[in-house]
Amino acid sequence: MARTSGLWPLTLLEAVPGVSGAGELPAVTQAPLNLIHHGIGYFAVAVTVLAYCLAMLEEVTELRKSKPMVLGAALVWFAIAIYYALRGEAEAAVAAFESNLLAYGELLLFILVSMTYLNAMEERGVFDALRIWLLNRGFSYRQLFWINGLLAFLISTAVSGLAAGLLMGAVATAVGKAKPRFVALSCVNIVVATNAGGSFSPLGGISTLFVWQHGILEFVQFFSLVLPCFANFLVPALVMHFFVPKETPQVSRQTVMLRRGSRRIVALFVVTLAITVGSNVFLKLPPAAGMMAGLGLLQFFSFYLFKTAKEPNGSFPIGEPRLSDWTDDRNYDIFQKIANLEWDTLLFFYGAMMLIGALGFVGYLEAIAQFLFGDISPTAANILIGLTSAFIDNGTLMFAVLSMHPSLSQGQWLLLTLTLGVGGSLLAIGSAPGVGLLGQTRGAYTFGYHLRWFPLILVGYFVSIAVHFWVNARYF
């Protein structure tokens, strides 16, 4: 994707400090007010911090993380809108809000289609088949350690890191029932691998998707990070290899029958990704356009499954027990797959993006950008931001940086993409795969165990940065 103003930017409008934008949104006739030292600014910061704290304490409070974020975003934007309305300048606040809403809308549609395909493939038994195939091959623990890691690295380039992590985590848990140490080591390896694999593909991570949607980097330019990302995965894995048990687990004899249409759904997903990339590269359409086209294909295929579902004798069952896949397909509904999406996560991103947008409109992001990319070097800033992603969601951080609209070289944008992606591996809570595996393994993999490997993962973090400066020196 070329860096042109004709693309659909996901930044704030020109009304936001330091941010340029285009699109059919209401024009802003005056610059936004600097409210950094105003009560509205302090209120926005306080609400944002409180919302994030409540979201991070989800496991303790049992309050879903989306709830404080959505409410916090509403409170902050209403406060800003009321203040502007009282001054007779409501248009500026409305335009900024709508621009942030457009950013979220494109993200929502992209992830909605991706998750729907994953749900459809899971329901058709695709992931169960992969897991049991690996269990039946008679691999040793050390072989499974590398197979799990490499598959997580590759799968996360096209699907969410959480999905890839949970899939390979299920394999590690199943084969390592008698070896808790293998499960724990594999989970650390999987977390590092999924974050690294998703960092060089705009289809695999939120932060890379944001950069692609903004038109900062073309689709193929992300692949300049393949070697740095692989180095990030390889460094910890090489050391952990020697701590993996040498034995071979007992071979499983399970069998899984793929349900009707499973292979065609996988093929449709590949076609959808091809349409998305092709329409963006050649037609300059936003990625969400291609993904929605793929959703249309999946909807028609689900209709086909429904209409052709019948008993082997050719009769449609009415009131009969469902004993076969053919009968089950009579109730196949693609909208049920959409309903089963991780809506808590999707709404969390709404709150996060709207809160970050509000802080940008108030003026805080411009001040932070001046410090990060003006007072200190961009390299140091990008490395520090990447380390921060061990605590804060990388998608939120990337959106914040993009809202600052810093002037960076292509090499620095690639560096930021790299550090934000792999920085989440430093702590178990730093990324969705880590959090997901903490719950899935039920104590075999813990925050404390991941912390033992923090120094090694940190070495991998800096090695990947060094490899990036070496192989991508032409971009700086």
Secondary structure as UniProt FT lines:
FT   TURN            5..6
FT   TURN            14..15
FT   TURN            17..18
FT   TURN            36..37
FT   HELIX           39..56
FT   HELIX           58..61
FT   HELIX           66..86
FT   TURN            87..88
FT   HELIX           90..123
FT   TURN            124..125
FT   HELIX           126..135
FT   TURN            136..138
FT   HELIX           141..155
FT   TURN            156..158
FT   HELIX           161..175
FT   TURN            176..178
FT   HELIX           180..197
FT   TURN            198..199
FT   TURN            202..204
FT   HELIX           206..214
FT   HELIX           219..225
FT   HELIX           226..240
FT   HELIX           241..243
FT   TURN            260..261
FT   HELIX           262..283
FT   HELIX           287..308
FT   TURN            312..313
FT   HELIX           325..328
FT   HELIX           329..331
FT   HELIX           334..339
FT   HELIX           343..362
FT   HELIX           364..370
FT   HELIX           371..375
FT   HELIX           378..388
FT   TURN            389..391
FT   HELIX           394..404
FT   HELIX           410..423
FT   TURN            424..425
FT   HELIX           428..430
FT   HELIX           432..440
FT   TURN            441..443
FT   HELIX           447..452
FT   HELIX           454..471
FT   HELIX           473..475
//
